[in-house]
Amino acid sequence: MTPQVKNEPARGAPPTRGRVPAYAWYVLGMLTAMYTLSFIDRQILGFLVGPIKRDLQISDTRVAVLGGLAFGLFYTFLGLPIGRYVDRGNRRNLVSLGVLVWSLFTAACAGAGSFLTLFLARMGVGVGEASLGPSAYSMITDYFPRERLGLALSIYYFGNIVGSSLAQIVGGSVIGAVSKTPLVTLPILGAVASWRMTFLVLGVPGLLFALLALTMKEPVRKNLLPGANSLTVGQMLAQIKMRWQSVLGIAIGFVFQAACNYGFMQWATAFFQRVHGWPLSRIGPSLGLVVLVFGCSGLYVGGVLCDRWLRKGMIEAPLRVCFPCAIGMGILFPIAMTRATGEQALAWIAGGLFFMAMPMGTAAAALQMIFPNQVRGQVTAMYLFVLNLGALTLGPLVPALLVDYGYRNEKMIGLALAWTILGASVLMTLVVALTIKPYRRHYRAMHPA
């Protein structure tokens, strides 16, 4: 089915300031729920580091590969052809299929008997999840006016935070429920290790969400380049080349922000276990609640700031949100990683999470604002390609390498995280600062006064 297309008023016309239709919020809620599910499936591995290392006899570095490269390899590379389809085909149906695929592979992780088979199952999760980001960004941009897009995409990114939080809570609950027995007997499968049951529990809800995705309507496409409903590959590349400084700067700059997020969520559980001796049953609810409250608060504040600054004429507002983020997380996380008690560490982490989350939605909005509709899916796929290949690899891997080959002591995971986040914060600030000038030029070209 080919979606309808319709142009908005002339580019120079002021954005629509009427109320956003209730149905747009419904679609946003559905996409956010699916993003939440995807992030639970993506992040649960970080909560299961201990039992996976024990059962499969693998190192921290190999765990980092499972949490980063195994997922990110196909997630990033398949995103490119998927982005091409997003700009031409039915995005709603693509989302439904993707949810089904990643949920089946999440459940398949329960049957992995070696590093290789778990690596392959994690790749399958990445295959399914690659369909969601480009489709969701494109649909939300068509449902919401420009001056509300920062908040809308920040709310979508609640899925990132809520999913990470629930991964902690669900993982802790499942493991806590079966902590008295190393094996759990399930119908058909027989006796399985308790960590494997976590993957089975998480794979089942995806079947329902795949059906619920079909309740969304494919939106009318807006902000189309005149004269064509879709562009050739050459035309698409020409549009990206016109704005290459903004695309490259946003992608690389926010690689460093995302690396902090992925690195922290991969190793936070291990940090509290190894450094502070907390049991999993305590880590899950405590860390999960902090991630949920302070991460979502940071996202909301970042989205509101972006929209407010944009309405005041600060057209680079989506990028400027990164500066308080870099300062906050670059200071607070290193302090947290060096506290004497777990309670003190958690208090400082709460503040760090607030700042770390602020620009996650606005970075996505920044790209959507400077491209026509026919290119958004593909440029989003390219952005996610760089973002996730870089962040999913560097975020989990750099602390692991520091632990395995630098400190040679797994209890130094806190300092490894501190150095990783501090360095990434400085690099993000430098790259985004250099991107602001070309971004202003590209924004004005897309929305002339």
C-alpha positions as a Markdown table, in Angstrom:
| # | Residue | x | y | z |
|---|---|---|---|---|
| 1 | Met | 0.0 | 0.0 | 0.0 |
| 2 | Thr | 1.4 | 3.4 | -1.0 |
| 3 | Pro | 0.8 | 6.1 | 1.6 |
| 4 | Gln | -0.9 | 9.4 | 0.6 |
| 5 | Val | 1.2 | 12.4 | 0.1 |
| 6 | Lys | 0.3 | 16.1 | 0.7 |
| 7 | Asn | 2.4 | 19.2 | 1.0 |
| 8 | Glu | 2.2 | 21.6 | 3.9 |
| 9 | Pro | 1.9 | 25.3 | 3.3 |
| 10 | Ala | 4.8 | 27.1 | 1.8 |
| 11 | Arg | 8.0 | 26.6 | 3.7 |
| 12 | Gly | 8.1 | 30.2 | 4.8 |
| 13 | Ala | 4.7 | 30.1 | 6.3 |
| 14 | Pro | 4.6 | 30.1 | 10.1 |
| 15 | Pro | 4.1 | 26.7 | 11.7 |
| 16 | Thr | 0.6 | 25.6 | 12.7 |
| 17 | Arg | 0.0 | 26.5 | 16.4 |
| 18 | Gly | -3.4 | 24.8 | 16.9 |
| 19 | Arg | -3.9 | 21.9 | 19.2 |
| 20 | Val | -2.3 | 18.6 | 18.3 |
| 21 | Pro | -5.1 | 16.1 | 17.5 |
| 22 | Ala | -5.7 | 13.5 | 20.1 |
| 23 | Tyr | -5.0 | 10.7 | 17.6 |
| 24 | Ala | -1.5 | 12.0 | 17.1 |
| 25 | Trp | -0.9 | 11.6 | 20.8 |
| 26 | Tyr | -2.3 | 8.0 | 20.6 |
| 27 | Val | 0.2 | 7.2 | 17.8 |
| 28 | Leu | 3.0 | 8.7 | 19.8 |
| 29 | Gly | 2.0 | 6.6 | 22.8 |
| 30 | Met | 2.0 | 3.4 | 20.8 |
| 31 | Leu | 5.4 | 4.1 | 19.2 |
| 32 | Thr | 6.8 | 5.0 | 22.6 |
| 33 | Ala | 5.4 | 1.7 | 24.1 |
| 34 | Met | 7.1 | -0.2 | 21.3 |
| 35 | Tyr | 10.4 | 1.7 | 21.8 |
| 36 | Thr | 10.1 | 0.8 | 25.5 |
| 37 | Leu | 9.8 | -2.9 | 24.6 |
| 38 | Ser | 12.7 | -2.7 | 22.2 |
| 39 | Phe | 14.9 | -1.1 | 24.9 |
| 40 | Ile | 14.0 | -3.7 | 27.5 |
| 41 | Asp | 15.0 | -6.5 | 25.0 |
| 42 | Arg | 18.2 | -4.5 | 24.1 |
| 43 | Gln | 19.3 | -3.7 | 27.6 |
| 44 | Ile | 18.4 | -6.8 | 29.6 |
| 45 | Leu | 21.8 | -8.3 | 28.8 |
| 46 | Gly | 23.5 | -5.8 | 31.0 |
| 47 | Phe | 21.5 | -7.0 | 34.0 |
| 48 | Leu | 22.5 | -10.7 | 33.4 |
| 49 | Val | 26.3 | -10.2 | 33.0 |
| 50 | Gly | 27.1 | -12.4 | 36.0 |
| 51 | Pro | 25.1 | -15.5 | 35.2 |
| 52 | Ile | 25.9 | -15.3 | 31.5 |
| 53 | Lys | 29.6 | -15.1 | 32.2 |
| 54 | Arg | 29.4 | -18.0 | 34.5 |
| 55 | Asp | 27.3 | -20.3 | 32.3 |
| 56 | Leu | 29.0 | -19.5 | 29.0 |
| 57 | Gln | 32.5 | -19.0 | 30.4 |
| 58 | Ile | 33.2 | -15.7 | 28.7 |
| 59 | Ser | 35.1 | -12.5 | 29.6 |
| 60 | Asp | 33.8 | -8.9 | 30.2 |
| 61 | Thr | 35.1 | -8.0 | 26.7 |
| 62 | Arg | 33.0 | -10.8 | 25.1 |
| 63 | Val | 29.9 | -9.7 | 27.1 |
| 64 | Ala | 30.5 | -6.2 | 25.8 |
| 65 | Val | 30.6 | -7.6 | 22.2 |
| 66 | Leu | 27.2 | -9.3 | 22.9 |
| 67 | Gly | 25.7 | -6.1 | 24.3 |
| 68 | Gly | 27.1 | -3.9 | 21.6 |
| 69 | Leu | 28.6 | -5.2 | 18.4 |
| 70 | Ala | 26.3 | -8.3 | 18.1 |
| 71 | Phe | 23.2 | -6.2 | 18.3 |
| 72 | Gly | 24.6 | -3.1 | 16.6 |
| 73 | Leu | 26.0 | -4.8 | 13.5 |
| 74 | Phe | 22.8 | -5.7 | 11.9 |
| 75 | Tyr | 20.8 | -3.0 | 13.6 |
| 76 | Thr | 22.9 | -0.4 | 11.9 |
| 77 | Phe | 23.6 | -1.9 | 8.5 |
| 78 | Leu | 20.0 | -3.1 | 7.8 |
| 79 | Gly | 18.8 | 0.4 | 8.8 |
| 80 | Leu | 20.1 | 1.8 | 5.5 |
| 81 | Pro | 17.8 | -0.2 | 3.1 |
| 82 | Ile | 15.0 | 0.0 | 5.7 |
| 83 | Gly | 15.3 | 3.8 | 5.7 |
| 84 | Arg | 14.9 | 3.7 | 1.9 |
| 85 | Tyr | 11.6 | 1.8 | 2.3 |
| 86 | Val | 10.4 | 4.2 | 5.0 |
| 87 | Asp | 10.5 | 7.1 | 2.5 |
| 88 | Arg | 8.5 | 5.1 | 0.0 |
| 89 | Gly | 6.3 | 2.5 | 1.7 |
| 90 | Asn | 4.0 | 1.8 | 4.5 |
| 91 | Arg | 5.7 | 2.7 | 7.8 |
| 92 | Arg | 3.0 | 1.3 | 10.0 |
| 93 | Asn | 3.3 | -2.2 | 8.6 |
| 94 | Leu | 7.1 | -2.1 | 8.8 |
| 95 | Val | 6.9 | -1.4 | 12.5 |
| 96 | Ser | 4.5 | -4.3 | 13.1 |
| 97 | Leu | 6.8 | -6.7 | 11.3 |
| 98 | Gly | 9.9 | -5.4 | 13.1 |
| 99 | Val | 8.3 | -5.9 | 16.5 |
| 100 | Leu | 7.5 | -9.5 | 15.7 |
| 101 | Val | 11.0 | -10.3 | 14.5 |
| 102 | Trp | 12.9 | -8.8 | 17.4 |
| 103 | Ser | 10.6 | -10.4 | 19.9 |
| 104 | Leu | 11.1 | -13.9 | 18.4 |
| 105 | Phe | 14.8 | -13.5 | 18.5 |
| 106 | Thr | 14.7 | -12.2 | 22.1 |
| 107 | Ala | 13.0 | -15.4 | 23.1 |
| 108 | Ala | 15.6 | -17.3 | 21.0 |
| 109 | Cys | 18.3 | -16.0 | 23.3 |
| 110 | Ala | 17.0 | -18.3 | 26.0 |
| 111 | Gly | 18.2 | -21.3 | 24.0 |
| 112 | Ala | 21.8 | -20.0 | 23.3 |
| 113 | Gly | 24.3 | -22.6 | 24.5 |
| 114 | Ser | 27.5 | -20.7 | 23.5 |
| 115 | Phe | 28.9 | -17.3 | 22.8 |
| 116 | Leu | 28.4 | -17.8 | 19.1 |
| 117 | Thr | 24.7 | -18.8 | 19.3 |
| 118 | Leu | 23.9 | -15.9 | 21.7 |
| 119 | Phe | 25.8 | -13.6 | 19.3 |
| 120 | Leu | 23.6 | -14.7 | 16.4 |
| 121 | Ala | 20.4 | -14.4 | 18.5 |
| 122 | Arg | 21.4 | -10.8 | 19.5 |
| 123 | Met | 22.0 | -10.0 | 15.8 |
| 124 | Gly | 18.5 | -11.1 | 15.1 |
| 125 | Val | 17.2 | -8.7 | 17.8 |
| 126 | Gly | 19.0 | -6.0 | 16.0 |
| 127 | Val | 17.5 | -7.0 | 12.6 |
| 128 | Gly | 14.0 | -6.4 | 14.0 |
| 129 | Glu | 14.7 | -3.3 | 15.9 |
| 130 | Ala | 16.3 | -1.6 | 12.9 |
| 131 | Ser | 12.8 | -1.0 | 11.5 |
| 132 | Leu | 11.4 | 1.1 | 14.4 |
| 133 | Gly | 13.6 | 4.2 | 14.6 |
| 134 | Pro | 13.4 | 5.5 | 11.0 |
| 135 | Ser | 9.7 | 4.6 | 10.8 |
| 136 | Ala | 8.9 | 6.3 | 14.1 |
| 137 | Tyr | 10.8 | 9.5 | 13.5 |
| 138 | Ser | 9.2 | 9.9 | 10.1 |
| 139 | Met | 5.6 | 9.2 | 11.4 |
| 140 | Ile | 5.9 | 11.5 | 14.4 |
| 141 | Thr | 7.3 | 14.3 | 12.2 |
| 142 | Asp | 4.2 | 14.0 | 10.0 |
| 143 | Tyr | 1.8 | 14.0 | 12.9 |
| 144 | Phe | 3.3 | 16.9 | 14.9 |
| 145 | Pro | 4.0 | 20.6 | 13.9 |
| 146 | Arg | 7.6 | 21.7 | 13.9 |
| 147 | Glu | 7.3 | 23.8 | 17.1 |
| 148 | Arg | 6.1 | 20.7 | 19.0 |
| 149 | Leu | 8.5 | 18.3 | 17.5 |
| 150 | Gly | 11.2 | 18.6 | 20.2 |
| 151 | Leu | 8.8 | 17.6 | 22.9 |
| 152 | Ala | 7.1 | 14.9 | 20.8 |
| 153 | Leu | 10.4 | 13.1 | 20.0 |
| 154 | Ser | 11.6 | 13.6 | 23.6 |
| 155 | Ile | 8.4 | 11.8 | 24.7 |
| 156 | Tyr | 9.2 | 9.0 | 22.2 |
| 157 | Tyr | 12.6 | 8.7 | 23.8 |
| 158 | Phe | 10.8 | 8.0 | 27.1 |
| 159 | Gly | 10.9 | 4.5 | 25.6 |
| 160 | Asn | 14.6 | 4.5 | 25.9 |
| 161 | Ile | 14.6 | 5.4 | 29.6 |
| 162 | Val | 11.5 | 3.4 | 30.6 |
| 163 | Gly | 12.8 | 0.4 | 28.8 |
| 164 | Ser | 16.2 | 0.6 | 30.5 |
| 165 | Ser | 14.5 | 1.0 | 33.8 |
| 166 | Leu | 12.1 | -1.9 | 33.3 |
| 167 | Ala | 15.1 | -4.1 | 32.1 |
| 168 | Gln | 16.5 | -3.6 | 35.6 |
| 169 | Ile | 13.2 | -4.1 | 37.4 |
| 170 | Val | 12.0 | -7.1 | 35.3 |
| 171 | Gly | 15.5 | -8.7 | 35.4 |
| 172 | Gly | 15.7 | -8.3 | 39.1 |
| 173 | Ser | 12.2 | -9.6 | 39.7 |
| 174 | Val | 12.7 | -12.7 | 37.5 |
| 175 | Ile | 16.1 | -13.5 | 39.0 |
| 176 | Gly | 14.9 | -12.8 | 42.5 |
| 177 | Ala | 11.9 | -15.1 | 42.1 |
| 178 | Val | 14.1 | -18.0 | 41.1 |
| 179 | Ser | 17.2 | -17.2 | 43.1 |
| 180 | Lys | 16.7 | -20.2 | 45.3 |
| 181 | Thr | 17.1 | -22.6 | 42.5 |
| 182 | Pro | 19.7 | -22.5 | 39.7 |
| 183 | Leu | 17.3 | -24.2 | 37.2 |
| 184 | Val | 13.7 | -23.6 | 36.3 |
| 185 | Thr | 11.5 | -26.3 | 34.8 |
| 186 | Leu | 9.4 | -25.0 | 31.9 |
| 187 | Pro | 6.9 | -26.9 | 29.7 |
| 188 | Ile | 8.4 | -28.4 | 26.5 |
| 189 | Leu | 11.9 | -26.8 | 27.2 |
| 190 | Gly | 12.4 | -28.7 | 30.5 |
| 191 | Ala | 15.1 | -27.4 | 33.0 |
| 192 | Val | 16.7 | -24.1 | 32.0 |
| 193 | Ala | 19.0 | -21.7 | 33.8 |
| 194 | Ser | 17.1 | -18.9 | 35.5 |
| 195 | Trp | 18.7 | -16.2 | 33.4 |
| 196 | Arg | 17.4 | -17.8 | 30.3 |
| 197 | Met | 13.8 | -17.5 | 31.5 |
| 198 | Thr | 14.2 | -13.8 | 31.5 |
| 199 | Phe | 14.6 | -13.7 | 27.8 |
| 200 | Leu | 11.5 | -15.9 | 27.4 |
| 201 | Val | 9.4 | -13.6 | 29.6 |
| 202 | Leu | 10.5 | -10.6 | 27.5 |
| 203 | Gly | 9.9 | -12.2 | 24.1 |
| 204 | Val | 6.2 | -13.0 | 24.6 |
| 205 | Pro | 4.7 | -9.4 | 24.9 |
| 206 | Gly | 6.1 | -8.6 | 21.4 |
| 207 | Leu | 3.5 | -10.8 | 19.8 |
| 208 | Leu | 0.7 | -8.6 | 21.2 |
| 209 | Phe | 2.5 | -5.3 | 20.3 |
| 210 | Ala | 3.0 | -6.5 | 16.7 |
| 211 | Leu | -0.8 | -6.7 | 16.4 |
| 212 | Leu | -1.4 | -3.4 | 18.3 |
| 213 | Ala | 0.9 | -1.7 | 15.8 |
| 214 | Leu | -1.7 | -2.3 | 13.1 |
| 215 | Thr | -4.2 | -0.1 | 14.9 |
| 216 | Met | -2.1 | 3.0 | 13.9 |
| 217 | Lys | -2.9 | 4.8 | 10.7 |
| 218 | Glu | -0.3 | 5.5 | 8.1 |
| 219 | Pro | 0.0 | 9.4 | 8.3 |
| 220 | Val | -0.3 | 11.7 | 5.3 |
| 221 | Arg | 3.2 | 12.8 | 4.2 |
| 222 | Lys | 4.1 | 16.4 | 4.7 |
| 223 | Asn | 7.0 | 18.8 | 3.7 |
| 224 | Leu | 7.6 | 17.0 | 0.4 |
| 225 | Leu | 9.9 | 18.3 | -2.2 |
| 226 | Pro | 7.8 | 19.5 | -5.1 |
| 227 | Gly | 7.4 | 17.3 | -8.2 |
| 228 | Ala | 8.0 | 13.9 | -6.8 |
| 229 | Asn | 6.6 | 11.6 | -4.2 |
| 230 | Ser | 9.9 | 9.7 | -3.9 |
| 231 | Leu | 13.5 | 10.5 | -4.9 |
| 232 | Thr | 16.0 | 8.4 | -6.7 |
| 233 | Val | 19.1 | 7.3 | -4.8 |
| 234 | Gly | 21.1 | 10.1 | -6.6 |
| 235 | Gln | 18.6 | 12.7 | -5.7 |
| 236 | Met | 18.5 | 11.5 | -2.1 |
| 237 | Leu | 22.3 | 11.6 | -1.8 |
| 238 | Ala | 22.3 | 15.1 | -3.3 |
| 239 | Gln | 20.0 | 16.3 | -0.6 |
| 240 | Ile | 22.2 | 14.8 | 2.1 |
| 241 | Lys | 25.4 | 16.2 | 0.5 |
| 242 | Met | 23.8 | 19.7 | 0.7 |
| 243 | Arg | 23.6 | 19.3 | 4.4 |
| 244 | Trp | 26.6 | 17.0 | 5.1 |
| 245 | Gln | 28.2 | 19.2 | 7.8 |
| 246 | Ser | 25.0 | 19.1 | 9.9 |
| 247 | Val | 24.4 | 15.3 | 9.4 |
| 248 | Leu | 28.0 | 14.4 | 10.2 |
| 249 | Gly | 28.2 | 16.8 | 13.2 |
| 250 | Ile | 24.9 | 15.7 | 14.7 |
| 251 | Ala | 25.7 | 12.0 | 14.2 |
| 252 | Ile | 29.2 | 12.1 | 15.6 |
| 253 | Gly | 28.4 | 14.5 | 18.4 |
| 254 | Phe | 25.6 | 12.4 | 19.7 |
| 255 | Val | 27.6 | 9.2 | 19.3 |
| 256 | Phe | 29.5 | 10.3 | 22.4 |
| 257 | Gln | 26.2 | 11.0 | 24.3 |
| 258 | Ala | 24.8 | 7.7 | 23.4 |
| 259 | Ala | 28.0 | 5.9 | 24.3 |
| 260 | Cys | 27.7 | 7.2 | 27.8 |
| 261 | Asn | 24.1 | 5.9 | 27.9 |
| 262 | Tyr | 24.9 | 2.5 | 26.5 |
| 263 | Gly | 28.1 | 2.1 | 28.5 |
| 264 | Phe | 26.4 | 3.1 | 31.8 |
| 265 | Met | 23.4 | 0.8 | 31.3 |
| 266 | Gln | 25.6 | -2.1 | 30.2 |
| 267 | Trp | 27.8 | -1.9 | 33.3 |
| 268 | Ala | 25.7 | -0.3 | 36.0 |
| 269 | Thr | 24.6 | -3.6 | 37.5 |
| 270 | Ala | 28.1 | -4.9 | 37.5 |
| 271 | Phe | 29.3 | -1.7 | 39.2 |
| 272 | Phe | 26.9 | -2.1 | 42.1 |
| 273 | Gln | 27.7 | -5.8 | 42.4 |
| 274 | Arg | 31.5 | -5.6 | 42.2 |
| 275 | Val | 32.2 | -2.3 | 44.0 |
| 276 | His | 29.4 | -2.1 | 46.6 |
| 277 | Gly | 28.4 | -5.7 | 47.0 |
| 278 | Trp | 24.7 | -5.1 | 46.3 |
| 279 | Pro | 22.6 | -8.2 | 45.3 |
| 280 | Leu | 20.6 | -8.2 | 42.1 |
| 281 | Ser | 17.4 | -8.1 | 44.0 |
| 282 | Arg | 18.3 | -4.7 | 45.3 |
| 283 | Ile | 20.0 | -3.3 | 42.2 |
| 284 | Gly | 17.1 | -3.9 | 39.9 |
| 285 | Pro | 14.3 | -1.9 | 41.7 |
| 286 | Ser | 16.7 | 0.8 | 43.0 |
| 287 | Leu | 18.5 | 1.6 | 39.8 |
| 288 | Gly | 15.4 | 1.0 | 37.7 |
| 289 | Leu | 13.4 | 3.6 | 39.7 |
| 290 | Val | 16.2 | 6.2 | 39.5 |
| 291 | Val | 16.6 | 5.7 | 35.7 |
| 292 | Leu | 12.8 | 6.0 | 35.3 |
| 293 | Val | 12.2 | 9.2 | 37.3 |
| 294 | Phe | 15.4 | 11.2 | 36.5 |
| 295 | Gly | 15.8 | 10.0 | 32.9 |
| 296 | Cys | 12.2 | 10.8 | 32.0 |
| 297 | Ser | 12.5 | 14.2 | 33.8 |
| 298 | Gly | 15.6 | 15.1 | 31.9 |
| 299 | Leu | 14.0 | 14.1 | 28.6 |
| 300 | Tyr | 10.9 | 16.2 | 29.3 |
| 301 | Val | 12.9 | 19.2 | 30.3 |
| 302 | Gly | 15.2 | 18.9 | 27.3 |
| 303 | Gly | 12.2 | 18.8 | 24.9 |
| 304 | Val | 10.5 | 21.7 | 26.6 |
| 305 | Leu | 13.7 | 23.8 | 26.4 |
| 306 | Cys | 14.1 | 23.0 | 22.8 |
| 307 | Asp | 10.6 | 24.0 | 21.8 |
| 308 | Arg | 10.7 | 27.2 | 23.9 |
| 309 | Trp | 14.1 | 28.3 | 22.5 |
| 310 | Leu | 12.8 | 27.5 | 19.0 |
| 311 | Arg | 9.7 | 29.6 | 19.4 |
| 312 | Lys | 12.0 | 32.5 | 20.5 |
| 313 | Gly | 13.9 | 32.3 | 17.3 |
| 314 | Met | 17.0 | 30.2 | 18.4 |
| 315 | Ile | 16.9 | 27.9 | 15.4 |
| 316 | Glu | 19.8 | 25.8 | 16.7 |
| 317 | Ala | 17.9 | 25.0 | 19.9 |
| 318 | Pro | 17.8 | 21.2 | 19.3 |
| 319 | Leu | 21.6 | 21.2 | 19.4 |
| 320 | Arg | 22.1 | 23.7 | 22.3 |
| 321 | Val | 20.4 | 21.3 | 24.6 |
| 322 | Cys | 23.5 | 19.1 | 24.5 |
| 323 | Phe | 25.6 | 21.7 | 26.4 |
| 324 | Pro | 23.9 | 21.4 | 29.9 |
| 325 | Cys | 23.9 | 17.6 | 29.2 |
| 326 | Ala | 27.7 | 17.4 | 28.7 |
| 327 | Ile | 28.4 | 19.6 | 31.7 |
| 328 | Gly | 26.1 | 17.7 | 34.0 |
| 329 | Met | 27.0 | 14.2 | 33.1 |
| 330 | Gly | 30.7 | 15.0 | 32.7 |
| 331 | Ile | 30.8 | 16.1 | 36.4 |
| 332 | Leu | 28.2 | 14.0 | 38.2 |
| 333 | Phe | 29.0 | 10.5 | 36.8 |
| 334 | Pro | 32.7 | 10.6 | 37.7 |
| 335 | Ile | 31.7 | 11.8 | 41.2 |
| 336 | Ala | 29.2 | 9.0 | 41.5 |
| 337 | Met | 31.7 | 6.3 | 40.5 |
| 338 | Thr | 34.1 | 7.3 | 43.3 |
| 339 | Arg | 31.6 | 7.4 | 46.2 |
| 340 | Ala | 32.3 | 5.3 | 49.3 |
| 341 | Thr | 28.8 | 3.7 | 49.5 |
| 342 | Gly | 26.2 | 2.5 | 47.0 |
| 343 | Glu | 23.6 | 4.9 | 48.3 |
| 344 | Gln | 25.9 | 7.9 | 47.7 |
| 345 | Ala | 26.7 | 6.6 | 44.3 |
| 346 | Leu | 23.1 | 6.2 | 43.4 |
| 347 | Ala | 22.2 | 9.8 | 44.5 |
| 348 | Trp | 24.9 | 11.3 | 42.2 |
| 349 | Ile | 23.9 | 8.9 | 39.4 |
| 350 | Ala | 20.4 | 10.3 | 39.6 |
| 351 | Gly | 21.6 | 13.8 | 38.7 |
| 352 | Gly | 23.8 | 12.4 | 36.0 |
| 353 | Leu | 21.0 | 10.6 | 34.4 |
| 354 | Phe | 18.8 | 13.7 | 34.3 |
| 355 | Phe | 21.4 | 15.6 | 32.3 |
| 356 | Met | 22.4 | 12.7 | 30.1 |
| 357 | Ala | 18.8 | 12.3 | 28.9 |
| 358 | Met | 18.1 | 15.9 | 28.0 |
| 359 | Pro | 19.2 | 15.9 | 24.3 |
| 360 | Met | 18.2 | 12.4 | 23.3 |
| 361 | Gly | 14.9 | 13.5 | 21.6 |
| 362 | Thr | 16.1 | 16.9 | 20.4 |
| 363 | Ala | 19.0 | 15.4 | 18.5 |
| 364 | Ala | 16.5 | 13.4 | 16.5 |
| 365 | Ala | 14.3 | 16.5 | 16.0 |
| 366 | Ala | 17.3 | 18.5 | 14.7 |
| 367 | Leu | 17.7 | 16.3 | 11.6 |
| 368 | Gln | 14.0 | 16.1 | 10.9 |
| 369 | Met | 13.8 | 19.9 | 10.8 |
| 370 | Ile | 16.3 | 20.4 | 8.0 |
| 371 | Phe | 15.2 | 17.6 | 5.5 |
| 372 | Pro | 12.3 | 17.2 | 3.2 |
| 373 | Asn | 9.9 | 14.2 | 3.8 |
| 374 | Gln | 11.3 | 12.1 | 1.0 |
| 375 | Val | 14.7 | 11.9 | 2.6 |
| 376 | Arg | 13.8 | 11.7 | 6.3 |
| 377 | Gly | 13.8 | 7.9 | 6.6 |
| 378 | Gln | 17.1 | 7.5 | 4.8 |
| 379 | Val | 18.9 | 10.3 | 6.7 |
| 380 | Thr | 17.5 | 8.9 | 10.0 |
| 381 | Ala | 18.9 | 5.5 | 9.0 |
| 382 | Met | 22.3 | 7.0 | 8.3 |
| 383 | Tyr | 22.2 | 8.9 | 11.6 |
| 384 | Leu | 21.3 | 5.8 | 13.5 |
| 385 | Phe | 23.9 | 3.9 | 11.5 |
| 386 | Val | 26.7 | 6.2 | 12.8 |
| 387 | Leu | 25.1 | 6.7 | 16.2 |
| 388 | Asn | 24.5 | 3.0 | 17.1 |
| 389 | Leu | 27.6 | 1.5 | 15.4 |
| 390 | Gly | 29.7 | 3.9 | 17.3 |
| 391 | Ala | 27.9 | 4.1 | 20.6 |
| 392 | Leu | 26.9 | 0.4 | 20.9 |
| 393 | Thr | 30.5 | -0.5 | 20.2 |
| 394 | Leu | 32.4 | 2.2 | 22.2 |
| 395 | Gly | 30.0 | 2.6 | 25.1 |
| 396 | Pro | 30.1 | -1.0 | 26.4 |
| 397 | Leu | 33.6 | -1.8 | 25.0 |
| 398 | Val | 35.7 | 1.0 | 26.3 |
| 399 | Pro | 35.0 | 0.4 | 30.0 |
| 400 | Ala | 35.5 | -3.4 | 29.5 |
| 401 | Leu | 38.9 | -2.8 | 27.8 |
| 402 | Leu | 40.0 | -0.5 | 30.6 |
| 403 | Val | 39.0 | -3.2 | 33.1 |
| 404 | Asp | 40.5 | -6.2 | 31.3 |
| 405 | Tyr | 43.7 | -4.7 | 29.9 |
| 406 | Gly | 44.3 | -1.4 | 31.8 |
| 407 | Tyr | 43.4 | -2.0 | 35.5 |
| 408 | Arg | 43.3 | -5.8 | 35.2 |
| 409 | Asn | 40.8 | -5.8 | 38.0 |
| 410 | Glu | 37.0 | -6.1 | 37.5 |
| 411 | Lys | 36.3 | -4.1 | 40.7 |
| 412 | Met | 37.7 | -1.0 | 38.8 |
| 413 | Ile | 34.6 | -0.9 | 36.6 |
| 414 | Gly | 33.5 | 2.3 | 38.3 |
| 415 | Leu | 36.7 | 4.2 | 37.4 |
| 416 | Ala | 36.5 | 2.8 | 33.9 |
| 417 | Leu | 33.0 | 4.2 | 33.5 |
| 418 | Ala | 34.1 | 7.5 | 35.0 |
| 419 | Trp | 36.9 | 8.0 | 32.4 |
| 420 | Thr | 34.6 | 6.9 | 29.6 |
| 421 | Ile | 31.8 | 9.3 | 30.4 |
| 422 | Leu | 34.1 | 12.3 | 31.1 |
| 423 | Gly | 36.0 | 11.9 | 27.9 |
| 424 | Ala | 32.8 | 11.4 | 25.8 |
| 425 | Ser | 31.3 | 14.6 | 27.4 |
| 426 | Val | 34.2 | 16.7 | 26.3 |
| 427 | Leu | 34.2 | 15.3 | 22.8 |
| 428 | Met | 30.5 | 15.8 | 22.4 |
| 429 | Thr | 30.7 | 19.4 | 23.4 |
| 430 | Leu | 33.5 | 20.1 | 20.9 |
| 431 | Val | 31.8 | 18.4 | 17.9 |
| 432 | Val | 28.3 | 20.0 | 18.5 |
| 433 | Ala | 29.8 | 23.4 | 19.0 |
| 434 | Leu | 31.4 | 23.2 | 15.5 |
| 435 | Thr | 28.1 | 22.0 | 14.0 |
| 436 | Ile | 26.0 | 25.0 | 15.1 |
| 437 | Lys | 27.0 | 27.4 | 12.3 |
| 438 | Pro | 26.3 | 25.0 | 9.4 |
| 439 | Tyr | 23.1 | 23.9 | 11.0 |
| 440 | Arg | 21.8 | 27.4 | 11.1 |
| 441 | Arg | 22.5 | 27.7 | 7.4 |
| 442 | His | 20.7 | 24.5 | 6.6 |
| 443 | Tyr | 17.7 | 25.3 | 8.8 |
| 444 | Arg | 17.2 | 28.7 | 7.1 |
| 445 | Ala | 17.4 | 27.1 | 3.7 |
| 446 | Met | 14.7 | 24.6 | 4.6 |
| 447 | His | 12.5 | 27.2 | 6.4 |
| 448 | Pro | 13.2 | 30.6 | 4.8 |
| 449 | Ala | 11.7 | 33.6 | 6.6 |
